[in-house]
Amino acid sequence: MPASLVISAPASGVGKTTLTLALARAWRNRGLNVQCFKSGPDYIDPAFHAAATGRASVNVDSWTMDHSTIAHLVSRAADADVVLAEGSMGLFDGVAARGVSGTGATADIAEMLGWPVVLVIDPSGQAQTAAAIAAGLRDYRAGVRFAGVVLNRVASPRHEDLVRRALNEAGIEVFGALPRHAEISLPKRHLGLVQAEEQAEIGKLIDEAARFVAEHVDLDAVLHAAGKWSPQAAANGLNVTPPGQRIALARDAAFSFVYPHMLEAWRAAGAEIVPFSPLADEVPDASADVCWLPGGYPELHAGKIAANARFRSGLRAFAETRPVHGECGGYMVLGAGLTDADGIRHEMSGLLGLETSFAKRRMHLGYRLAELAAPMPGHQPGARLRGHEFHYSTILAQPDTPLAVVHDATGAVIAETGSRRGHATGTFFHLIAEDR
């Protein structure tokens, strides 16, 4: 049975990803087979997990997924020696209203699967108070098992000693303490970490993180504290309908935000995925019956996309007879224009009338439940789609027929309805699952 752990923290930015990658690589270097997961709707961290372990990582999310879907996704770890699930935000942070099987909190996954939590604590500017925070998290929810803590960014041996003593008095095991170490900092941008495929030195960075963590953390003690988990057979597989039989999928640095479980579900349903690169001025495969433009960073490449006339004309030609769908950044590229952070407007494909701007950044973040008012590839009117929205663009115009009535996690209707015109559709949210 695999040894299973959840890596979490009191808040974002404490070092969960770095510790997860370091532990995964350190145990892999020992010859262990490590499987990672990501709790919550994050499309960047799973690629880092795959780089560290050599195995594909997928998201598990309690707001958008039911128990059966989560059980199906985690069953891939049956042949692993170690399972690591990286949390999102703080351990108990989710939304106010419960979704399919929870609020989206990491604690939901830990309790549902019975995986103990290793807490990453950054005691900067604290000493004994760090123990109070850890003890509060340990005792907050009875169904969540607590393994112990790893301290990160300790200032000095004296600082470490003060925090360790307080944690020991609270009955909390300390697996190790990490001094500050700039060489293992992962670069970031406005939507989170810079993607793994954009970092040529990612392997060396993970190796250094593994070496550093192995030097300061008792890896054997962490494994000893892990749960022994026996995967349960899922009654159903993934609740995802492919958008077509042969899917032309935009895939490059501007179009990379695709949940791995979505692609797996499409293939499992018999669909064939044919990637193409808009940044390389490529066009959708002529034999495809649908084109899908995922999210990513089109705002960083808007000038190149606008200049790639072959891509834009090819996309328009494809949409004359077949469906084209865009998610978030892909939706923006289907629109009429995109204004970048410098205030320069770039002409997009014009399949939709959407105008977006990054000149005045406005964060849109949260779970979304969409009730389709019109069809989109793979889904008929009335379908209830669950997903997640995360971008910093401002909508200047959204003039086309609304695609859906979209609610946030509280049930409030929001303005980002998505659009439909002819064969083109687009949404600001990234699809994760369809309600059964």
N, C-alpha and C positions, 0 to 999 in steps of 0.2 A: 504494500500500500504506500502511495507517495506521502512524503512528509510535506505538510501544507501550512502555509503562513500567509497572512495579509500584512503588507507594509503600509502603515498609515502614520498620521501625525495630527497635532492639534490644529494645523492650518496649512495653507498652501505655501510654497516657497521654503520649506524647511529642509528638504533634501530627500524626499521619498524616491524620486526617480533615480538619483545617483546611487542610493543605497541598494535599490532593487537591482540595478544593472551590475553593481559591484558584487553583490551576493551571487547573482545568477552566474556571472563569469567565473568567480572564484570557485564555486561548486562544480561548474563545468570543467574547469581546469583540473579538478580532482577526479574527473572521470564520471561525474554524476550527470544524469539526464534531467535537465531543468525545463519546466514549462511555466511560462508567465501568462498572466491575464491582466487586464486593466479594468478596474471598477469605474463605471461612469462613461460618459460620451466624449472620449478623447481619441482623435485619429492620428496623433503624432507619437505618443509613447509606445504603442504596440510595435512600431518599426524599430525603435531602440531596443525593445525586448528581444525582437527577432535577431538583431545584430549581436546581442549578448549571448543568446542561447543556441542560435541556429535552428530554432523552431518558431513557427508562426504564432503570434500572440493575438488574442481577440478580446473584445470588450464584453463585459457582463454588466447589466444595468437594471436595477430593480424598478425604476419608474417606467421604462419602456418595454421590459421583457417579463414574461411570466416565469414561474418556477421551472416549467418543462423546458422552455427555451434555454434558460441558464444551465439546467442540468445537462442538456444536449451539448452546449458549448464547452462546458468544463470537462465533459467525458473524454475529450482528447488527451487529458492528462493521465489517463489510466496507465500508460506505459512509462510515465516519468518517475524519477526518484524523488524529485523535489518540485513542489508547486509554489509559486510566488504570485500573489495578486497585489498589484500596486493600487493603492487607493487614490481618490481624488479629494481635493480640498482637505477639510478636517474630518476626523473619523465619523462624526455624527452629522456632518453637514449634508443636507438635502433640501428638498422643497417643502413648503408648508402642507400641500395636499398630496395624499398618497396616490401613487400611480397604479400600475398593474400589480406589482408585488412589493412595493415599498416606496420610499421617498427619493430614491437615488443615492442614498448615503452609503458610504463604504461599509458601515456597520451592518447594513441590511445583508450584504453579501457574506460578511464574516459570520453572522448569526445563521443565515440560511444554510451555509455549507459547513458550519462548525469549524472554520479555520481560525486558529489563534492569531492575535494581532501583535505584531512587533511595532512599537511606537517610536518614531523618530522625534526626538526632542531637541530643539535648539535653545540652549539656556543663555543665550546672549543677553546681557543686562539682568540676569537673574542668578540665583543660587538655589536656596531651599524652595523657593516658589515653584521651580520646575517640578519638584516632587509633588507639590499640591496639585498641579495641573495633571500630571500623570495619574495620580491617585483618583482624581475626579473623573478622568476618562475611563479608568479601570472599573469604577463603581457605578457609572452612569446608567448602564443597561445590562441587566442581569444575564441576558442570553449571549452576550459577546464575551468570548474567552480572551484573556489577556496573557501574553507570553512574557513580555518584558520590554526594555527600551534600549535604544542606541542613542547616545548623545552625539550631537553634531555641532561643529564650530565652537568647541570649548576654548576658552581664552588662555588657560595656563594649567599646569598641574594642580595648583592650589584651587583654582576654580572647579576643576574636575572633582577634586576630593570633596569639596563642600557639597556639590550636587550629588555625588555618589552616596555620601553619608546620609543625606536626607532621603534619597530613594530607598536605600537599604532599611532605614527606620520605618519607611512606609510599606515594607515587604515587597518591593518591586525589584526584580532582577535587572541588573545593568549588564548588557552583553559586551559593551565597549564604548569608547569615547573617541571621537574623531576631531583632531585639531583642524583649524582652517587650512585648506589646501587648494590654492587657486588652480592648480593643474588639472583638477577634475571638475571644474565648473563647466556646465553645458551652456552654450550660447543660446540667447533668447531673442525673440522678436514679439510683435504685438499680439499674436494669437498663441503665444507660448514658446516652446523650444523651437529652435531652428531644426528642420526635419533631418532625420538620420541620413537620408540619401544625399543631402546637400553638404555633408561633412566628410571630407575625404579621410580625415584622421580619426573617425569615430572608433575604429577598432583599437587604436593605440590609447585613446582616452578611456575606453572601458577597461582595457588591460591595466592602466595605471590606477583607475578607481578600484579594481579588484585587488591589486597589490596593496594599495593603501588601506583598504578596509580589512583585508586579511591580517595586516600588521597590527591593527588596533581593535579588532572585534574578534571575540571567541566564536569562530564559526561552528565548532562542535557543540557549544552550549546552545546556540541558536537552533541548530538542527534537533537537539535533544528536546527543546521546548516546543517544537512543531507538532501539529496534530497528525495523527495517522488517519488518512482519509480514504474511504472506499467509494469510488464513483458509483452512482446509482443510474440505472438505465432510465432514459427519458422516454415518456410515453409518446411524445411527438418530437419532430425535428424543428428546424427553424421555420418561423412563420413569415417567410419572405417570398414574394412572387417576382420572378425575373421580368424585366420590362420587355423582353423579346427573346427570340430564339438565337439570333446572332447579333451581338451587341457591340457597336463601335464605341469604345471607351476612351475618352481623352485622358492621357496619362503622361505628365511631365512635371516640371517644377512649379508650374502655374495651376495644375489640375491634379492634385495628389490626395485630397481628403476623401478617402473611401474607407468605410469600415470593412475590415477584412472578412467579417462574418457575412457581409452582404455579397461579396464576390464568391465566397464559398457556397452560399445558398443558391446563387444564380447557376453556378456550375453543377451543383448537386441536382438541380431541377432540369438539367440537360442543356442549359444555354451555353453558347460559345462566346467568349470575350475576345474582341479584336482591338488591341490598343493602338492609338495613334497620337502624335504629338502636335498640337497646335503651335507650339513654340518653334517647331522645326518646319512649320508651314505645311504640315501634312493634312490630308482630308479624311473624313470618315470612309471606311471601307465600303466600296460600292455594293458589295453583296450583303451588307448588314441590313437588318430590318428595323433597327432603332439606333439612335445615337444618344449617348449619355455623357454630359459634361459635369463632373463632380466639382466640389469646391477646391479651394487652394489659395494661391496668392496672385490672382490676376492683376491686382493693383500694382504689384512690383514689376510686372511685365506688360503693362497696358500699351506702351508704345510699340513693343514688338508685335503684340497681338494685332494692333491696329494696322501695322505695316505689312502683316502677312496676308496679302490679298488672296492668295490661293486658298488658304484655310477658310477665310471668311466667305468667299464665293462658293467654295465647295460645300460648306455647311448650309448655306442658303439653298443650294441646288438639292442637297439631300432632303431638306425640310419641305421641299415642294411636294414630295410623295410619301415621306415617312416621318414618324415621330422623332422629335428631338427634345430632350429634357435636360435642364440645368439645375444644379443645386448650389445655392449661395454664390460663390464666385463664378460657377458655370452659368447661373441665372444672370449675373451681371454681364457676362460675355454675350449672352443671347440678346441683351438689351440694345438700346440705340447708342448709348454713350456711357463712358466711365471717366470721371474726373479724378485725377490722382492727388496725392498729398500736396503737391506743388500748385494745385489749381489748374492744371492743364487737362483739357477734355480730350479723350481719345475715342474715336469712332469704333463701336463694336459691331456685331453681326447685323443688328437691326431686325432680327426675327421677332423681337418683342419691343415695346416702346419704353421699357424700363430705363430710367436715368439714375445713376448712383454717383455719389461723390465721397472721396476720402479727404477733401480739403478741410472739412469740419468733422472730426472724428466723433462718432457716437456709438457707444458699445450696445450691441443687441445680444443678449445672452440668456439662455434658458431652454427648458424643455418646451416642446410644442406638440399639440394634438390637432391634427388637421382633418376636417370632414370635407371630402372632395365634393365640390359642386359640379365639376366637369371631369372627364376622364384624363388620366395621365398614363404614360407607359406602364403597363402591368397592373393598373388599378382602375376600377370603375367608379362612377359617381356614387356617393354614399359611403365609400370606404373610409375607415378611420385609421389614419397613419400617425404613428408616434415618432418623434425625432427630436432634434436639438439644433438650436440656432446660436451662432457665435460669429459675429463680424463687427467691424467698426465703420461701416459705410452709412451714409445718409441717403434716404430715398428722396430724390428730387421729383420724380414722376413715376407713376405705376398705372398707366392709362388703359391697359388691356382688360379683357374680361377676367374677373377674379377666378382663380383656380379652386380656392377652398375657403371655408370659414376656419380660421386658425385661432386656437386658444393657447394661452400660456398655462403653466402648471397650476395656477389658481382657478382656471376656468374662464378668465377674462379674455374677451375677443381682442385680437391685436390687428394692427394695420397691415402687417406683412402677409397679405393674402396669397401671394403667388399670382401668376398670370397665365393666360392661355390666348394664343392667336394662331389660327390655322393648325398646323401640326406641331407647333412649338409650345412647350410648357416650361414653367420654372417655379422654384420655391426658394425661399431663404433658409428653410430648415433642411437638415441632412436626415434622410430617412433611416430609421433604425429597425422598426418592426411595424407590422400591421396588427391591429386588434383582431383577435380570433372571433 
